[in-house]
Amino acid sequence: MLFRTCPSIALAFSTIVAAAGATLLITGVAVAQPGIIFLDGGYPEICEAVAKAVDEPTRQAITGSRLDVDPIQICTLAIEGPDSTSEQRAGSYNNRSVLKFAGSDYSGALADLDAAMVLQPAMAQTHANRGYVLAALKRTQEAVAAFDQAIALGTEEQARVYFNRGLAHEELAHVREAYFDYKKAAELAPDWAEPQQELTRFSVRR
């Protein structure tokens, strides 16, 4: 049997990440001076780049004709571009959701992720990101289902998804499921402290 040794610790769900698939490569990136990255390339590439650096907005300098266009609008232009493929549009929806999530626009982020899923239903990162957003919206059971799908599709951030699914399971009082998710996260990322810290709150009695 599994028992928690102390009350559940409330931890923030992990920041949504921007990976959108191997087809969205950053092109034309040059480091012009320390601490500043000047971005060039097409709208999908810039959309991905600014989403990946969402925690460091001051380091992003968009060049040329795009200078006065804010990052969310860059992603909108990427989505609406007539030459964008279905996979690129799905990636840009995913990346725009990252920017909206960072601005606490959780409903907007979820709408973008839903649109990405229509275009590319098997994109694992989109399901992982939906899980993070649904958890932020306190739609915890739906978050668990999204994390389930991300794991089944082979998300590249397995440890983070298992950890966040563990947090969601705890919100639902699924103690056993939470324990095994934290355990799996700890196995996948042994140098990551947070899963180990969560495991210290459980004791196993046989």
ABEGO torsion letter per residue (X at the ends): XBBBABBBBBBBBBBBBABAEAABBBBGBBBABBGBBBBBEBAAAAAAAAAAAAABAAABBBBEAAAABBAAAAAAAAAABAABBAAAAAAAAAAAAAAAAAAGBAAAAAAAAAAAAAABAABAAAAAAAAAAAAAAGBAAAAAAAAAAAAAAGBABAAAAAAAAAAAAAAAGBAAAAAAAAAAAAAABAABAAAAAAAAABBBBX
